[in-house]
Amino acid sequence: MVVVAAYAPTSQGDAALEAAIRDVAVTDRELLVASFPYADPFEGACCANAEEVQEAINRVSAHMSHDERAYLETLKVRVREAGAESSRDIGDFLLRVAREENASVIVIGLRHSAPVGRLMLGQTVKRLLLEAPCPVLVTKD
């Protein structure tokens, strides 16, 4: 089974990556990072490549336990970058990846919002929660 982590180089992407790493360390599942488009101030719309994802994994795992970091040394991480057709709808991309990979869980990061006593979710998150073929783990930055 595969854990799909939604990733862009943001604090939400880092939070999703960290939660996914902790999940695969416990469950011994495969990790697939679904890298979706983000706006780079110098290059415009782009996706994190495998090297950038590995740098992010190293960064977020720095404060993990010794056992979790040791497990990461043996973990083969796959990266799927969203193509140009996925740049408009991140939800479509994540749902397609989850279905194609027979994902056991999708992990996404959510922006921390002001505590107003209710959960405010964006349209993409709502859609993932309602249409995903597997559980969705939402973590906040």
ChimeraX attribute file (.defattr): number of C-alpha atoms within 10 A of each C-alpha:
attribute: neighborCount
match mode: 1-to-1
recipient: residues
	/A:1	14
	/A:2	18
	/A:3	25
	/A:4	31
	/A:5	29
	/A:6	26
	/A:7	29
	/A:8	26
	/A:9	18
	/A:10	14
	/A:11	16
	/A:12	21
	/A:13	25
	/A:14	25
	/A:15	24
	/A:16	28
	/A:17	29
	/A:18	21
	/A:19	21
	/A:20	26
	/A:21	29
	/A:22	19
	/A:23	17
	/A:24	19
	/A:25	19
	/A:26	10
	/A:27	11
	/A:28	15
	/A:29	17
	/A:30	20
	/A:31	23
	/A:32	23
	/A:33	27
	/A:34	27
	/A:35	27
	/A:36	28
	/A:37	23
	/A:38	16
	/A:39	12
	/A:40	11
	/A:41	7
	/A:42	6
	/A:43	7
	/A:44	10
	/A:45	13
	/A:46	18
	/A:47	24
	/A:48	22
	/A:49	15
	/A:50	16
	/A:51	10
	/A:52	13
	/A:53	23
	/A:54	14
	/A:55	11
	/A:56	21
	/A:57	18
	/A:58	13
	/A:59	12
	/A:60	16
	/A:61	19
	/A:62	12
	/A:63	10
	/A:64	13
	/A:65	11
	/A:66	11
	/A:67	9
	/A:68	17
	/A:69	19
	/A:70	12
	/A:71	16
	/A:72	18
	/A:73	8
	/A:74	8
	/A:75	16
	/A:76	10
	/A:77	15
	/A:78	14
	/A:79	20
	/A:80	19
	/A:81	19
	/A:82	20
	/A:83	13
	/A:84	12
	/A:85	10
	/A:86	16
	/A:87	17
	/A:88	11
	/A:89	13
	/A:90	20
	/A:91	21
	/A:92	17
	/A:93	21
	/A:94	25
	/A:95	20
	/A:96	15
	/A:97	19
	/A:98	23
	/A:99	13
	/A:100	9
	/A:101	14
	/A:102	15
	/A:103	22
	/A:104	17
	/A:105	20
	/A:106	28
	/A:107	26
	/A:108	25
	/A:109	25
	/A:110	18
	/A:111	16
	/A:112	12
	/A:113	11
	/A:114	9
	/A:115	8
	/A:116	7
	/A:117	6
	/A:118	7
	/A:119	8
	/A:120	15
	/A:121	12
	/A:122	9
	/A:123	10
	/A:124	14
	/A:125	18
	/A:126	12
	/A:127	14
	/A:128	20
	/A:129	16
	/A:130	12
	/A:131	14
	/A:132	18
	/A:133	17
	/A:134	17
	/A:135	15
	/A:136	18
	/A:137	15
	/A:138	16
	/A:139	19
	/A:140	16
	/A:141	14
